[in-house]
Amino acid sequence: MRAPLILIAGLAVAGAAWAGNCPVDMKAIDAKLAAKPTLSKEDADKVAKLRKSGEDHHKAGKHAESMKDLGEAKKILGI
């Protein structure tokens, strides 16, 4: 009986930690964009789309999808 409870508690803590990274990544992307990096129009549009999608996924509780989109935006920005 104890093992399943420990597993559930561990997953809850891990989920909260994972969710906490989304806003940090969004702030990093926003800061880099504020510095006016040199990007092609296509890359700038893609970063904006990924940033918006990441925020939408975060708000919907889909943190894995959020981190995927935000990670891709960060990669384009060289973060």
C-alpha positions, 0 to 999 in steps of 0.5 A: 500500500505504501509503494503506490502512495510514494510513487503518486507523491513522487509523480506529483512533485515531478509534475509540479517541477516540470510545470515550473520550468515553462514560465522560466523558459518563456521569460528566457525567450522573451528576454532574448527577443527583447534583445532583437536577435538577428533572425530571418523572418521565417525563424522569427515567425516560427519562434513567435508561434512556438512561444505562443503555443508553449504558453497555451499548452502550459495554461492547459496543463500540457507541460510536456508539449509546452516544454517541447515547443519552448525548447524548440524556440530556445534552440532557434534563438541559441539559448 
